[in-house]
């Protein structure tokens, strides 16, 4: 197959915000379709495993995809930087489309055997390890630096939309046509993103004085990327703070929240209210950044919102009533959303695009590789000591990220790029 031609011509600096930029909107639409496809796929995979075997096997199937995703994530970042992020995205999305549609055809002709589901999860996780770093490296190549904060907010909104829309679509497809129908819907959503991605205009790496690194082996490129993160005065502390935050809070907000609701007798409906409130707060923060595109004293705001989020996560197990927990969850979601968006936007604007794939792979590895390691620890600790001390301890641990942020002068003084004169808001 002939190599894909990459369009590198980008118009002159944008005079309109990212949410009015057709180039960004095409990327966002493709990204949203792909994320919803992810959600539908996971619904189809989980329910197919449940039909094929028991609860233990469901956990095995769902965990199968996480292993190659975590192991190969750093390699995916190297590939995105060595080749081209859009080309990697196109290839990985096409592979996911073919894989899922093939599975749909197989399941339509026979029962969903457990070994087929495990194999699909493993391959899908490996391909996802290529997709995730590349999608994180793309925004800096499709818009100007002063619009990256807006794009970060739009991307967060897209993730929230997929979390809301994906599971019901998957459930409806399962109810109407079974696993084959659900896998087919997921495959078509991946296919929908491909023509949109083909129309995206790419910005060359050489702009703003950035230079492509000297070619070397993939291993050398990986080590160069890790050294780049460690030595960068802004990116290093931001990545470290984000990793500690994920490791400290993800387990309590996922596994711990279920156990807290059971302990307090709030039940599934109480859990639903808390999770929905957290999601609403995070969505509001994403919309805020998408519309404004800039916040003053970004580094200090990042530290402040991280502290509020850690404090809220530590104390939510101490509140006496459900409605207070629901309100506190909204505050945590809002704070965590602002922190996450600013952290990502500052990394995006500070990083040399030649390293963005590797930088994104390290950031995502902390989320999909390190953070889930806390799940069994949090569950066992709550079983031994109860929810309150575990939530408080995890909140205190996560607040070490605030110390890292405030100890870095580069982060304290960090600012998002201001919009260029003439941009319409």
LOLO-912623 format. One record per residue (C-alpha): x, y, z; residue in one letter. Coordinates in pm, whole numbers, padded with zeros to 5 digits, always signed. Layout:
XYZA...
This chain:
+00000+00000+00000X+00135+00341-00089X+00226+00560+00208X-00043+00798+00320X+00006+01153+00202X+00004+01395+00494X-00133+01742+00442X+00103+01984+00613X-00028+02315+00495X-00193+02509+00774X-00363+02844+00725X-00222+03155+00882X-00267+03190+01261X-00633+03147+01350X-00843+03460+01401X-01125+03268+01565X-01150+03047+01874X-01092+02673+01849X-01461+02593+01888X-01522+02777+01557X-01222+02625+01376X-01333+02362+01127X-00998+02182+01149X-01031+02140+01525X-01401+02051+01503X-01332+01772+01253X-01070+01630+01490X-01307+01666+01785X-01593+01492+01603X-01365+01205+01500X-01229+01179+01853X-01578+01179+02005X-01700+00908+01767X-01397+00697+01854X-01447+00745+02230X-01815+00651+02208X-01706+00347+02008X-01470+00259+02296X-01756+00277+02545X-01984+00063+02329X-01704-00189+02279X-01648-00227+02654X-02021-00279+02712X-02029-00544+02438X-01716-00713+02573X-01836-00723+02935X-02183-00855+02853X-02049-01108+02605X-01813-01239+02873X-02100-01255+03120X-02302-01465+02876X-02006-01693+02802X-01888-01752+03160X-01912-01629+03519X-01811-01317+03715X-01447-01426+03753X-01411-01466+03377X-01570-01125+03320X-01294-00971+03531X-01033-01172+03340X-01160-01052+03003X-01182-00688+03112X-00832-00700+03264X-00682-00867+02956X-00690-00545+02756X-00529-00338+03032X-00208-00541+03037X-00086-00479+02679X-00213-00122+02698X+00008-00053+02999X+00309-00249+02871X+00310-00097+02523X+00202+00261+02602X+00555+00404+02608X+00635+00232+02280X+00322+00385+02131X+00451+00729+02228X+00783+00662+02054X+00599+00549+01740X+00379+00860+01737X+00690+01081+01749X+00892+00879+01498X+00622+00851+01232X+00338+01100+01258X+00057+01117+01515X-00223+01140+01260X-00091+00845+01063X-00070+00637+01382X-00426+00738+01476X-00558+00648+01132X-00382+00312+01135X-00487+00219+01488X-00848+00329+01435X-00863+00129+01110X-00725-00177+01291X-00979-00139+01570X-01258-00106+01315X-01155-00421+01129X-01099-00615+01452X-01436-00531+01605X-01635-00583+01285X-01462-00920+01238X-01554-01018+01593X-01913-00912+01528X-01924-01140+01225X-01776-01434+01417X-02016-01391+01710X-02313-01359+01475X-02230-01705+01338X-02145-01872+01670X-02159-01822+02047X-01909-01572+02198X-01645-01817+02321X-01431-01699+02612X-01100-01747+02428X-01222-01524+02144X-01312-01246+02388X-00975-01268+02566X-00791-01257+02233X-00995-00956+02120X-00927-00774+02448X-00553-00838+02419X-00530-00717+02058X-00756-00418+02124X-00544-00317+02425X-00226-00339+02217X-00374-00122+01941X-00507+00121+02201X-00150+00166+02327X-00072+00317+01986X-00389+00527+01963X-00378+00700+02303X-00034+00870+02281X-00096+00974+01920X-00430+01137+01998X-00260+01330+02278X+00015+01453+02045X-00224+01577+01775X-00375+01899+01921X-00044+02087+01909X-00022+02003+01538X-00371+02123+01438X-00407+02458+01613X-00204+02748+01748X-00055+02744+02098X-00294+03011+02227X-00589+02781+02151X-00453+02466+02319X-00628+02538+02649X-00960+02559+02465X-00887+02237+02280X-00805+02069+02613X-01142+02177+02752X-01320+02059+02438X-01142+01726+02459X-01252+01684+02823X-01611+01760+02725X-01584+01499+02452X-01470+01241+02707X-01764+01324+02934X-02007+01297+02642X-01872+00954+02550X-01910+00837+02910X-02272+00952+02908X-02373+00836+02559X-02164+00522+02509X-02305+00281+02769X-02675+00345+02680X-02599+00301+02309X-02415-00022+02383X-02693-00143+02611X-02960-00063+02350X-02765-00249+02081X-02721-00548+02313X-03092-00549+02391X-03201-00530+02028X-02947-00754+01856X-02720-00910+02115X-02337-00896+02128X-02298-00905+01749X-02507-00588+01712X-02317-00407+01987X-01978-00493+01836X-02107-00384+01495X-02213-00043+01632X-01870+00002+01793X-01694-00089+01467X-01901+00159+01267X-01826+00436+01515X-01454+00372+01466X-01511+00375+01090X-01694+00710+01116X-01383+00879+01255X-01157+00776+00964X-01281+01011+00686X-01284+01302+00930X-00924+01236+01034X-00819+01225+00667X-00933+01587+00621X-00735+01730+00913X-00460+01976+00818X-00133+01926+01002X+00117+02187+01119X+00482+02104+01043X+00713+02034+01337X+00963+02297+01233X+00731+02585+01317X+00828+02804+01616X+01185+02683+01588X+01127+02327+01704X+01356+02070+01548X+01304+01702+01488X+01536+01491+01703X+01823+01308+01540X+01708+00967+01418X+01806+00672+01635X+01677+00343+01764X+01334+00319+01924X+01500+00244+02259X+01718+00555+02233X+01412+00763+02143X+01229+00628+02449X+01519+00712+02680X+01550+01056+02521X+01182+01115+02588X+01209+01011+02952X+01516+01234+02998X+01332+01520+02829X+01046+01492+03081X+01280+01458+03380X+01492+01759+03284X+01211+01990+03176X+01154+02245+03453X+00779+02265+03391X+00676+01931+03242X+00864+01715+03494X+00685+01850+03804X+00348+01855+03624X+00380+01489+03523X+00491+01391+03874X+00207+01583+04039X-00048+01429+03804X+00086+01078+03869X+00063+01118+04248X-00287+01263+04216X-00402+00969+04003X-00242+00713+04234X-00390+00872+04545X-00742+00955+04430X-00845+00716+04152X-00886+00415+04378X-01099+00599+04634X-01317+00770+04376X-01382+00443+04189X-01358+00137+04414X-01374+00328+04742X-01691+00516+04653X-01881+00191+04595X-01771+00058+04934X-01846+00390+05105X-02203+00385+04976X-02248+00028+05097X-02104+00118+05437X-02334+00418+05479X-02642+00243+05342X-02689+00497+05063X-02719+00216+04809X-02682+00217+04429X-02898+00529+04390X-02673+00722+04628X-02369+00604+04436X-02534+00717+04112X-02603+01064+04254X-02245+01104+04375X-02089+00986+04047X-02325+01202+03840X-02247+01505+04056X-01874+01448+04014X-01918+01418+03636X-02127+01735+03622X-01860+01930+03809X-01588+01801+03577X-01800+01887+03271X-01853+02243+03396X-01478+02291+03439X-01414+02158+03088X-01676+02393+02942X-01523+02686+03131X-01181+02630+02979X-01326+02558+02633X-01512+02891+02630X-01261+03119+02803X-00946+02962+02659X-00730+03125+02928X-00709+03153+03306X-00475+03393+03489X-00194+03256+03707X-00247+02908+03566X+00022+02744+03782X-00119+02878+04109X-00478+02801+04004X-00365+02447+03924X-00213+02410+04273X-00519+02559+04442X-00771+02340+04263X-00559+02029+04329X-00557+02115+04701X-00935+02165+04703X-00987+01837+04518X-00760+01644+04757X-00929+01799+05060X-01273+01714+04925X-01173+01357+04844X-01029+01315+05193X-01340+01446+05372X-01622+01301+05160X-01615+00986+05375X-01664+01200+05688X-01985+01381+05589X-02300+01263+05766X-02561+01278+05490X-02592+01186+05123X-02684+01534+04998X-02367+01684+05147X-02164+01409+04980X-02334+01487+04648X-02250+01859+04677X-01894+01778+04781X-01859+01542+04484X-01951+01830+04251X-01681+02046+04411X-01427+01763+04375X-01525+01712+04010X-01498+02084+03936X-01160+02112+04107X-01022+01793+03955X-01146+01902+03612X-00973+02241+03634X-00653+02082+03764X-00652+01813+03495X-00731+02056+03214X-00466+02307+03322X-00210+02032+03377X-00272+01896+03028X-00284+02239+02864X+00042+02353+03025X+00215+02031+02920X+00080+02066+02566X+00197+02427+02531X+00537+02370+02694X+00639+02049+02517X+00827+02040+02192X+00582+01871+01951X+00862+01632+01853X+00830+01481+02204X+00455+01508+02257X+00382+01144+02177X+00630+01025+02439X+00517+01284+02693X+00153+01182+02644X+00240+00814+02674X+00402+00872+03014X+00104+01077+03135X-00143+00813+03019X+00066+00532+03165X+00012+00681+03510X-00363+00667+03446X-00405+00324+03283X-00100+00153+03432X-00023+00289+03778X-00359+00415+03902X-00544+00079+03871X-00278-00077+04095X-00438+00108+04385X-00778-00061+04337X-00712-00384+04529X-00513-00193+04793X-00797+00051+04855X-01052-00230+04868X-00844-00433+05116X-00771-00127+05332X-01138-00028+05352X-01227-00385+05440X-00976-00375+05728X-01019-00021+05863X-01335+00124+05711X-01380+00397+05450X-01307+00713+05650X-00938+00657+05740X-00859+00524+05392X-01019+00823+05218X-00834+01063+05450X-00503+00883+05400X-00538+00875+05021X-00634+01244+05015X-00324+01332+05217X-00106+01122+04987X-00253+01290+04677X-00188+01633+04830X+00185+01561+04796X+00122+01667+04436X+00045+02015+04567X+00384+02019+04742X+00557+01923+04417X+00373+02196+04226X+00443+02469+04481X+00808+02364+04515X+00861+02431+04144X+00913+02795+04057X+00847+02718+03692X+00503+02578+03775X+00415+02858+04019X+00492+03116+03750X+00339+02918+03464X+00089+03097+03241X-00117+02981+02947X-00042+03160+02618X-00268+03463+02571X-00492+03476+02267X-00346+03654+01968X-00486+03995+01882X-00782+03968+01652X-00919+03639+01784X-01294+03661+01815X-01442+03528+02137X
